[in-house]
Amino acid sequence: MIDAGHLDRAGRRVTLRPVVDDNWRAVADVAPRDDQRRFVAALGARYLLLSMRSEVWNSLAVYADETVVGHVMWGVDDDGSHWIGGMLIDAAEQGRGVGRATVQTLAPWLAAQDGNPPVRLSYHPDNTQAAALYASLGFHPTGAMDDDELIAELVTPVDHEVIAPTRRAG
């Protein structure tokens, strides 16, 4: 489990856990909003299959407390860079800070691996919500493209003010 202590806006602890026999069905059923389907897979199942059939991608279940609310993948490219991919937060869970907490949890974990590698991700240029989220977390476009997606890299060191765990008041 990867747990950096981040909470979503409802005060639930967001953790990343391996996809195993007990949670794979819930992860497979994660679905975005209809208007997001041109940017991400229609169901988490597609990303699970990709990680099962690929030697690059590793799937993680996104939990809010003890409930599966999403999916995210990580991988290592030939150049040693570490990638975040396949992030999908269930439509019913969006707008609660789960995606932000997911990136805030995974990016520093990836950056701490294997001698502090670059951490990258990609998104469709029309996905303005993703672009705003990633920019607010320190990712900036590199100018390179991967198919029809912009590649962004975490260019600021892990900023503890941005990445620090959210604490409950009182």
N, CA and C atoms as a LAMMPS dump frame, in Angstrom:
ITEM: TIMESTEP
0
ITEM: NUMBER OF ATOMS
510
ITEM: BOX BOUNDS ff ff ff
-5.0000000000000000e+02 5.0000000000000000e+02
-5.0000000000000000e+02 5.0000000000000000e+02
-5.0000000000000000e+02 5.0000000000000000e+02
ITEM: ATOMS id mol type element x y z
1 1 1 N 0.844 -1.177 0
2 1 2 C 0 0 0
3 1 3 C 0.888 1.239 0
4 2 1 N 0.481 2.239 -0.77
5 2 2 C 1.154 3.53 -0.781
6 2 3 C 0.216 4.507 -0.077
7 3 1 N 0.672 5.036 1.037
8 3 2 C -0.145 5.916 1.862
9 3 3 C 0.696 7.111 2.285
10 4 1 N 0.391 8.271 1.725
11 4 2 C 1.11 9.492 2.085
12 4 3 C 0.299 10.349 3.051
13 5 1 N -0.833 9.836 3.502
14 5 2 C -1.646 10.553 4.469
15 5 3 C -2.575 11.598 3.888
16 6 1 N -2.761 11.615 2.579
17 6 2 C -3.635 12.614 1.956
18 6 3 C -5.102 12.256 2.149
19 7 1 N -5.888 13.303 2.338
20 7 2 C -7.328 13.151 2.502
21 7 3 C -8.033 13.816 1.331
22 8 1 N -9.215 13.279 0.98
23 8 2 C -10.023 13.974 -0.012
24 8 3 C -10.831 15.058 0.712
25 9 1 N -11.654 15.778 -0.005
26 9 2 C -12.41 16.88 0.603
27 9 3 C -13.443 16.412 1.617
28 10 1 N -13.807 15.14 1.565
29 10 2 C -14.754 14.589 2.538
30 10 3 C -14.039 14.063 3.776
31 11 1 N -12.696 14.21 3.808
32 11 2 C -11.929 13.754 4.962
33 11 3 C -11.562 12.282 4.927
34 12 1 N -11.779 11.632 3.767
35 12 2 C -11.413 10.226 3.645
36 12 3 C -9.943 10.109 3.268
37 13 1 N -9.258 9.139 3.836
38 13 2 C -7.84 8.9 3.542
39 13 3 C -7.724 8.198 2.191
40 14 1 N -6.932 8.781 1.28
41 14 2 C -6.733 8.214 -0.054
42 14 3 C -5.443 7.411 -0.05
43 15 1 N -5.555 6.129 -0.392
44 15 2 C -4.411 5.228 -0.471
45 15 3 C -4.424 4.508 -1.804
46 16 1 N -3.26 4.014 -2.195
47 16 2 C -3.116 3.241 -3.427
48 16 3 C -2.7 1.842 -3.037
49 17 1 N -3.431 0.856 -3.538
50 17 2 C -3.193 -0.527 -3.145
51 17 3 C -3.109 -1.43 -4.366
52 18 1 N -2.393 -2.541 -4.233
53 18 2 C -2.331 -3.486 -5.35
54 18 3 C -3.728 -3.983 -5.723
55 19 1 N -3.888 -4.301 -6.99
56 19 2 C -5.129 -4.925 -7.44
57 19 3 C -4.986 -6.415 -7.18
58 20 1 N -5.886 -6.952 -6.371
59 20 2 C -5.83 -8.353 -5.932
60 20 3 C -7.204 -8.995 -6.092
61 21 1 N -7.296 -10.257 -5.723
62 21 2 C -8.554 -10.998 -5.859
63 21 3 C -9.732 -10.304 -5.185
64 22 1 N -9.499 -9.632 -4.069
65 22 2 C -10.593 -9.03 -3.305
66 22 3 C -11.102 -7.708 -3.87
67 23 1 N -10.34 -7.065 -4.764
68 23 2 C -10.783 -5.744 -5.23
69 23 3 C -10.827 -5.57 -6.749
70 24 1 N -10.372 -6.541 -7.516
71 24 2 C -10.255 -6.327 -8.954
72 24 3 C -11.594 -6.036 -9.625
73 25 1 N -12.674 -6.651 -9.144
74 25 2 C -13.987 -6.395 -9.757
75 25 3 C -14.423 -4.949 -9.539
76 26 1 N -14.212 -4.44 -8.336
77 26 2 C -14.565 -3.041 -8.055
78 26 3 C -13.725 -2.095 -8.909
79 27 1 N -12.444 -2.402 -9.094
80 27 2 C -11.579 -1.573 -9.937
81 27 3 C -12.043 -1.654 -11.393
82 28 1 N -12.375 -2.841 -11.852
83 28 2 C -12.818 -3.026 -13.236
84 28 3 C -14.091 -2.244 -13.532
85 29 1 N -14.936 -2.044 -12.538
86 29 2 C -16.206 -1.337 -12.721
87 29 3 C -16.099 0.182 -12.632
88 30 1 N -14.949 0.717 -12.267
89 30 2 C -14.778 2.175 -12.176
90 30 3 C -15.045 2.773 -13.556
91 31 1 N -15.88 3.818 -13.591
92 31 2 C -16.253 4.433 -14.867
93 31 3 C -16.234 5.956 -14.746
94 32 1 N -15.728 6.632 -15.775
95 32 2 C -15.71 8.102 -15.763
96 32 3 C -17.095 8.663 -16.098
97 33 1 N -17.198 9.984 -16.073
98 33 2 C -18.406 10.625 -16.578
99 33 3 C -18.464 10.411 -18.09
100 34 1 N -19.65 10.442 -18.646
101 34 2 C -19.805 10.222 -20.084
102 34 3 C -18.979 11.205 -20.912
103 35 1 N -18.899 12.477 -20.485
104 35 2 C -18.172 13.479 -21.26
105 35 3 C -16.652 13.305 -21.192
106 36 1 N -16.173 12.403 -20.357
107 36 2 C -14.733 12.165 -20.245
108 36 3 C -14.262 10.969 -21.067
109 37 1 N -15.165 10.247 -21.656
110 37 2 C -14.793 8.997 -22.329
111 37 3 C -13.939 9.186 -23.565
112 38 1 N -13.844 10.394 -24.078
113 38 2 C -12.922 10.59 -25.208
114 38 3 C -11.49 10.757 -24.727
115 39 1 N -11.299 10.942 -23.406
116 39 2 C -9.965 11.11 -22.833
117 39 3 C -9.455 9.875 -22.105
118 40 1 N -10.357 9.076 -21.563
119 40 2 C -9.986 7.91 -20.757
120 40 3 C -10.853 6.718 -21.132
121 41 1 N -10.433 5.549 -20.685
122 41 2 C -11.199 4.329 -20.961
123 41 3 C -12.579 4.405 -20.326
124 42 1 N -13.541 3.739 -20.938
125 42 2 C -14.914 3.745 -20.438
126 42 3 C -15.062 2.979 -19.128
127 43 1 N -14.161 2.041 -18.878
128 43 2 C -14.174 1.271 -17.639
129 43 3 C -12.741 0.988 -17.203
130 44 1 N -12.536 0.848 -15.904
131 44 2 C -11.234 0.496 -15.373
132 44 3 C -10.718 -0.831 -15.898
133 45 1 N -11.627 -1.694 -16.35
134 45 2 C -11.237 -3.016 -16.849
135 45 3 C -10.219 -2.92 -17.978
136 46 1 N -10.344 -1.915 -18.832
137 46 2 C -9.397 -1.78 -19.937
138 46 3 C -7.98 -1.557 -19.416
139 47 1 N -7.827 -0.73 -18.393
140 47 2 C -6.501 -0.483 -17.827
141 47 3 C -5.972 -1.718 -17.105
142 48 1 N -6.858 -2.458 -16.459
143 48 2 C -6.424 -3.695 -15.806
144 48 3 C -5.873 -4.677 -16.833
145 49 1 N -6.57 -4.823 -17.952
146 49 2 C -6.084 -5.713 -19.008
147 49 3 C -4.749 -5.231 -19.568
148 50 1 N -4.619 -3.933 -19.751
149 50 2 C -3.36 -3.387 -20.255
150 50 3 C -2.209 -3.724 -19.309
151 51 1 N -2.415 -3.561 -18.024
152 51 2 C -1.332 -3.85 -17.086
153 51 3 C -1.057 -5.348 -16.987
154 52 1 N -2.071 -6.176 -17.22
155 52 2 C -1.859 -7.626 -17.207
156 52 3 C -1.1 -8.094 -18.449
157 53 1 N -1.319 -7.418 -19.571
158 53 2 C -0.743 -7.841 -20.846
159 53 3 C 0.544 -7.095 -21.195
160 54 1 N 0.967 -6.179 -20.338
161 54 2 C 2.139 -5.356 -20.606
162 54 3 C 3.166 -5.564 -19.504
163 55 1 N 4.423 -5.467 -19.867
164 55 2 C 5.48 -5.556 -18.858
165 55 3 C 5.839 -4.172 -18.323
166 56 1 N 5.192 -3.133 -18.839
167 56 2 C 5.519 -1.766 -18.447
168 56 3 C 4.622 -1.264 -17.322
169 57 1 N 3.311 -1.5 -17.434
170 57 2 C 2.344 -0.871 -16.535
171 57 3 C 1.992 -1.752 -15.345
172 58 1 N 1.807 -1.095 -14.207
173 58 2 C 1.393 -1.736 -12.962
174 58 3 C 0.143 -1.026 -12.457
175 59 1 N -0.928 -1.759 -12.264
176 59 2 C -2.187 -1.168 -11.814
177 59 3 C -2.252 -1.065 -10.301
178 60 1 N -2.883 0.008 -9.845
179 60 2 C -3.168 0.203 -8.428
180 60 3 C -4.63 0.603 -8.266
181 61 1 N -5.255 0.092 -7.228
182 61 2 C -6.603 0.511 -6.864
183 61 3 C -6.493 1.785 -6.04
184 62 1 N -7.349 2.743 -6.323
185 62 2 C -7.417 3.976 -5.537
186 62 3 C -8.542 3.793 -4.525
187 63 1 N -8.191 3.952 -3.261
188 63 2 C -9.164 3.812 -2.183
189 63 3 C -9.401 5.155 -1.505
190 64 1 N -10.637 5.398 -1.102
191 64 2 C -10.98 6.472 -0.169
192 64 3 C -11.485 5.731 1.065
193 65 1 N -10.72 5.808 2.145
194 65 2 C -10.916 4.949 3.312
195 65 3 C -10.895 3.5 2.838
196 66 1 N -11.963 2.768 2.958
197 66 2 C -11.962 1.351 2.569
198 66 3 C -12.804 1.069 1.318
199 67 1 N -13.068 2.107 0.516
200 67 2 C -13.882 1.962 -0.682
201 67 3 C -13.046 2.215 -1.923
202 68 1 N -13.111 1.305 -2.909
203 68 2 C -12.451 1.519 -4.192
204 68 3 C -13.183 2.636 -4.923
205 69 1 N -12.427 3.684 -5.295
206 69 2 C -13.024 4.828 -5.987
207 69 3 C -12.327 5.127 -7.311
208 70 1 N -11.271 4.365 -7.634
209 70 2 C -10.57 4.649 -8.872
210 70 3 C -9.461 3.674 -9.191
211 71 1 N -8.739 4.008 -10.237
212 71 2 C -7.634 3.201 -10.75
213 71 3 C -6.529 4.145 -11.201
214 72 1 N -5.273 3.738 -11.029
215 72 2 C -4.132 4.461 -11.566
216 72 3 C -3.035 3.448 -11.881
217 73 1 N -2.239 3.742 -12.901
218 73 2 C -1.125 2.867 -13.251
219 73 3 C 0.176 3.64 -13.102
220 74 1 N 1.254 2.901 -12.947
221 74 2 C 2.592 3.478 -12.987
222 74 3 C 3.468 2.534 -13.786
223 75 1 N 4.506 3.117 -14.394
224 75 2 C 5.425 2.315 -15.187
225 75 3 C 6.767 3 -15.308
226 76 1 N 7.73 2.246 -15.821
227 76 2 C 9.079 2.759 -16.04
228 76 3 C 9.379 2.651 -17.527
229 77 1 N 9.769 3.776 -18.144
230 77 2 C 10.078 3.817 -19.564
231 77 3 C 11.521 3.372 -19.8
232 78 1 N 11.863 3.122 -21.064
233 78 2 C 13.216 2.693 -21.426
234 78 3 C 14.294 3.669 -20.972
235 79 1 N 13.957 4.959 -20.903
236 79 2 C 14.944 5.97 -20.499
237 79 3 C 15.057 6.115 -18.978
238 80 1 N 14.317 5.286 -18.233
239 80 2 C 14.368 5.325 -16.778
240 80 3 C 13.347 6.242 -16.141
241 81 1 N 12.649 7.039 -16.949
242 81 2 C 11.617 7.913 -16.39
243 81 3 C 10.471 7.056 -15.852
244 82 1 N 9.827 7.572 -14.827
245 82 2 C 8.681 6.897 -14.216
246 82 3 C 7.414 7.632 -14.645
247 83 1 N 6.387 6.866 -14.95
248 83 2 C 5.172 7.418 -15.537
249 83 3 C 3.952 7.121 -14.681
250 84 1 N 3.039 8.081 -14.675
251 84 2 C 1.699 7.904 -14.12
252 84 3 C 0.774 7.796 -15.317
253 85 1 N -0.088 6.802 -15.34
254 85 2 C -1.014 6.634 -16.45
255 85 3 C -2.303 6 -15.998
256 86 1 N -3.272 6.012 -16.864
257 86 2 C -4.519 5.309 -16.613
258 86 3 C -5.239 5.735 -15.35
259 87 1 N -5.146 7.021 -14.997
260 87 2 C -5.88 7.456 -13.808
261 87 3 C -7.341 7.652 -14.175
262 88 1 N -8.17 6.974 -13.441
263 88 2 C -9.601 6.997 -13.683
264 88 3 C -10.292 7.03 -12.324
265 89 1 N -10.983 8.123 -12.045
266 89 2 C -11.735 8.253 -10.8
267 89 3 C -13.211 8.076 -11.166
268 90 1 N -13.909 7.242 -10.414
269 90 2 C -15.309 6.955 -10.704
270 90 3 C -16.128 8.245 -10.744
271 91 1 N -17.067 8.318 -11.678
272 91 2 C -17.882 9.52 -11.872
273 91 3 C -18.522 9.989 -10.567
274 92 1 N -19.01 9.065 -9.761
275 92 2 C -19.675 9.427 -8.512
276 92 3 C -18.718 10.008 -7.481
277 93 1 N -17.417 9.825 -7.678
278 93 2 C -16.401 10.285 -6.719
279 93 3 C -15.658 11.533 -7.172
280 94 1 N -15.959 12.033 -8.362
281 94 2 C -15.225 13.18 -8.883
282 94 3 C -15.644 14.474 -8.188
283 95 1 N -14.713 15.425 -8.177
284 95 2 C -14.97 16.705 -7.551
285 95 3 C -14.745 16.703 -6.05
286 96 1 N -14.177 15.628 -5.551
287 96 2 C -13.943 15.493 -4.111
288 96 3 C -12.461 15.507 -3.742
289 97 1 N -11.599 15.753 -4.72
290 97 2 C -10.172 15.808 -4.442
291 97 3 C -9.464 14.47 -4.463
292 98 1 N -10.141 13.426 -4.936
293 98 2 C -9.531 12.093 -4.981
294 98 3 C -8.41 12.044 -6.017
295 99 1 N -8.637 12.613 -7.2
296 99 2 C -7.6 12.62 -8.232
297 99 3 C -6.366 13.377 -7.772
298 100 1 N -6.558 14.522 -7.155
299 100 2 C -5.441 15.315 -6.627
300 100 3 C -4.669 14.5 -5.594
301 101 1 N -5.377 13.894 -4.65
302 101 2 C -4.72 13.093 -3.611
303 101 3 C -3.995 11.895 -4.21
304 102 1 N -4.548 11.333 -5.281
305 102 2 C -3.904 10.194 -5.946
306 102 3 C -2.553 10.611 -6.516
307 103 1 N -2.515 11.72 -7.247
308 103 2 C -1.253 12.195 -7.834
309 103 3 C -0.294 12.626 -6.73
310 104 1 N -0.801 13.287 -5.695
311 104 2 C 0.045 13.716 -4.581
312 104 3 C 0.65 12.528 -3.837
313 105 1 N -0.014 11.394 -3.894
314 105 2 C 0.496 10.182 -3.251
315 105 3 C 1.492 9.463 -4.156
316 106 1 N 1.144 9.305 -5.436
317 106 2 C 1.961 8.499 -6.335
318 106 3 C 3.21 9.225 -6.839
319 107 1 N 3.117 10.506 -7.18
320 107 2 C 4.261 11.214 -7.766
321 107 3 C 5.493 11.215 -6.851
322 108 1 N 5.37 11.555 -5.57
323 108 2 C 6.566 11.523 -4.711
324 108 3 C 7.111 10.104 -4.515
325 109 1 N 6.22 9.129 -4.484
326 109 2 C 6.646 7.733 -4.349
327 109 3 C 7.475 7.335 -5.565
328 110 1 N 7.007 7.705 -6.767
329 110 2 C 7.76 7.399 -7.985
330 110 3 C 9.075 8.164 -8.028
331 111 1 N 9.053 9.433 -7.608
332 111 2 C 10.263 10.259 -7.634
333 111 3 C 11.335 9.726 -6.687
334 112 1 N 10.934 9 -5.672
335 112 2 C 11.89 8.462 -4.695
336 112 3 C 12.495 7.135 -5.132
337 113 1 N 12.052 6.594 -6.252
338 113 2 C 12.527 5.3 -6.736
339 113 3 C 13.806 5.456 -7.543
340 114 1 N 14.668 4.484 -7.483
341 114 2 C 15.788 4.338 -8.42
342 114 3 C 16.564 5.625 -8.692
343 115 1 N 16.956 6.356 -7.69
344 115 2 C 17.814 7.519 -7.896
345 115 3 C 17.108 8.764 -8.374
346 116 1 N 15.876 8.972 -7.95
347 116 2 C 15.123 10.19 -8.256
348 116 3 C 14.911 10.407 -9.757
349 117 1 N 14.215 9.509 -10.433
350 117 2 C 13.995 9.63 -11.879
351 117 3 C 12.983 10.735 -12.195
352 118 1 N 12.964 11.195 -13.449
353 118 2 C 11.897 12.114 -13.845
354 118 3 C 10.543 11.406 -13.72
355 119 1 N 9.524 12.146 -13.327
356 119 2 C 8.164 11.611 -13.248
357 119 3 C 7.347 12.313 -14.321
358 120 1 N 6.718 11.522 -15.187
359 120 2 C 5.968 12.06 -16.326
360 120 3 C 4.564 11.479 -16.374
361 121 1 N 3.733 12.144 -17.13
362 121 2 C 2.388 11.671 -17.437
363 121 3 C 1.981 12.315 -18.744
364 122 1 N 0.844 11.916 -19.271
365 122 2 C 0.36 12.541 -20.495
366 122 3 C -1.145 12.722 -20.396
367 123 1 N -1.639 13.683 -21.183
368 123 2 C -3.07 13.963 -21.207
369 123 3 C -3.426 14.585 -22.555
370 124 1 N -4.673 14.456 -22.936
371 124 2 C -5.145 15.029 -24.19
372 124 3 C -5.187 16.551 -24.05
373 125 1 N -4.749 17.283 -25.086
374 125 2 C -4.724 18.745 -24.995
375 125 3 C -6.089 19.373 -24.691
376 126 1 N -7.172 18.71 -25.072
377 126 2 C -8.512 19.248 -24.814
378 126 3 C -8.997 18.966 -23.39
379 127 1 N -8.263 18.159 -22.651
380 127 2 C -8.663 17.811 -21.291
381 127 3 C -8.157 18.901 -20.336
382 128 1 N -8.874 20.005 -20.323
383 128 2 C -8.431 21.175 -19.555
384 128 3 C -8.456 20.926 -18.051
385 129 1 N -9.362 20.084 -17.58
386 129 2 C -9.385 19.779 -16.146
387 129 3 C -8.115 19.049 -15.732
388 130 1 N -7.706 18.062 -16.525
389 130 2 C -6.47 17.332 -16.222
390 130 3 C -5.277 18.27 -16.297
391 131 1 N -5.225 19.118 -17.319
392 131 2 C -4.106 20.047 -17.471
393 131 3 C -3.989 20.96 -16.253
394 132 1 N -5.111 21.475 -15.781
395 132 2 C -5.098 22.373 -14.619
396 132 3 C -4.653 21.629 -13.357
397 133 1 N -5.158 20.422 -13.168
398 133 2 C -4.773 19.635 -11.996
399 133 3 C -3.27 19.373 -12.005
400 134 1 N -2.761 18.861 -13.115
401 134 2 C -1.353 18.499 -13.178
402 134 3 C -0.454 19.733 -13.036
403 135 1 N -0.829 20.845 -13.658
404 135 2 C -0.032 22.075 -13.531
405 135 3 C -0.003 22.539 -12.08
406 136 1 N -1.13 22.434 -11.386
407 136 2 C -1.174 22.875 -9.989
408 136 3 C -0.307 22.006 -9.084
409 137 1 N 0.039 20.813 -9.556
410 137 2 C 0.872 19.893 -8.776
411 137 3 C 2.334 19.902 -9.223
412 138 1 N 2.682 20.82 -10.152
413 138 2 C 4.076 20.967 -10.545
414 138 3 C 4.463 20.287 -11.844
415 139 1 N 3.501 19.745 -12.59
416 139 2 C 3.794 19.145 -13.889
417 139 3 C 3.69 20.218 -14.969
418 140 1 N 4.664 20.207 -15.89
419 140 2 C 4.655 21.172 -16.985
420 140 3 C 4.884 20.443 -18.295
421 141 1 N 4.169 20.845 -19.369
422 141 2 C 4.355 20.197 -20.674
423 141 3 C 5.807 20.276 -21.125
424 142 1 N 6.279 19.174 -21.702
425 142 2 C 7.655 19.117 -22.196
426 142 3 C 7.76 19.588 -23.642
427 143 1 N 6.622 19.684 -24.329
428 143 2 C 6.621 20.001 -25.751
429 143 3 C 6.539 18.751 -26.607
430 144 1 N 6.779 17.593 -26.002
431 144 2 C 6.699 16.322 -26.724
432 144 3 C 5.265 15.785 -26.666
433 145 1 N 4.955 14.938 -27.61
434 145 2 C 3.634 14.302 -27.677
435 145 3 C 3.808 12.791 -27.663
436 146 1 N 2.835 12.098 -27.145
437 146 2 C 2.739 10.64 -27.224
438 146 3 C 1.404 10.352 -27.874
439 147 1 N 1.435 9.94 -29.115
440 147 2 C 0.227 9.841 -29.935
441 147 3 C -0.455 11.206 -29.925
442 148 1 N -1.676 11.293 -29.402
443 148 2 C -2.385 12.577 -29.409
444 148 3 C -2.391 13.245 -28.033
445 149 1 N -1.467 12.852 -27.164
446 149 2 C -1.43 13.409 -25.814
447 149 3 C -0.149 14.2 -25.565
448 150 1 N -0.292 15.284 -24.804
449 150 2 C 0.848 16.082 -24.362
450 150 3 C 1.571 15.35 -23.239
451 151 1 N 2.885 15.385 -23.256
452 151 2 C 3.673 14.805 -22.171
453 151 3 C 4.048 15.93 -21.214
454 152 1 N 3.83 15.695 -19.937
455 152 2 C 4.188 16.657 -18.901
456 152 3 C 5.124 15.979 -17.91
457 153 1 N 6.007 16.779 -17.334
458 153 2 C 6.99 16.256 -16.387
459 153 3 C 6.938 17.082 -15.107
460 154 1 N 7.134 16.401 -14.01
461 154 2 C 7.217 17.067 -12.716
462 154 3 C 8.567 17.766 -12.676
463 155 1 N 8.55 19.095 -12.8
464 155 2 C 9.805 19.834 -12.932
465 155 3 C 10.222 20.536 -11.654
466 156 1 N 9.348 20.613 -10.707
467 156 2 C 9.731 21.202 -9.43
468 156 3 C 10.024 20.07 -8.468
469 157 1 N 10.949 20.265 -7.552
470 157 2 C 11.154 19.213 -6.558
471 157 3 C 9.857 19.025 -5.774
472 158 1 N 9.712 17.879 -5.19
473 158 2 C 8.501 17.602 -4.426
474 158 3 C 8.375 18.68 -3.362
475 159 1 N 7.362 19.523 -3.54
476 159 2 C 7.124 20.654 -2.647
477 159 3 C 6.253 20.181 -1.499
478 160 1 N 6.791 20.212 -0.318
479 160 2 C 6.056 19.689 0.829
480 160 3 C 4.797 20.488 1.131
481 161 1 N 4.748 21.755 0.715
482 161 2 C 3.522 22.516 0.907
483 161 3 C 2.444 22.037 -0.049
484 162 1 N 2.826 21.678 -1.269
485 162 2 C 1.847 21.198 -2.248
486 162 3 C 1.539 19.731 -2.005
487 163 1 N 2.543 18.95 -1.678
488 163 2 C 2.392 17.505 -1.59
489 163 3 C 2.107 17.034 -0.158
490 164 1 N 2.252 17.889 0.813
491 164 2 C 2.106 17.474 2.21
492 164 3 C 0.715 16.924 2.475
493 165 1 N 0.616 15.946 3.369
494 165 2 C -0.688 15.383 3.695
495 165 3 C -1.631 16.449 4.237
496 166 1 N -2.875 16.334 3.85
497 166 2 C -3.914 17.198 4.387
498 166 3 C -4.254 16.693 5.781
499 167 1 N -4.38 17.585 6.702
500 167 2 C -4.692 17.186 8.076
501 167 3 C -6.103 17.628 8.435
502 168 1 N -6.752 16.826 9.234
503 168 2 C -8.083 17.171 9.71
504 168 3 C -7.968 18.298 10.74
505 169 1 N -8.876 19.227 10.661
506 169 2 C -8.893 20.335 11.62
507 169 3 C -9.322 19.825 12.983
508 170 1 N -8.769 20.455 14.029
509 170 2 C -9.199 20.16 15.391
510 170 3 C -8.584 18.957 15.89
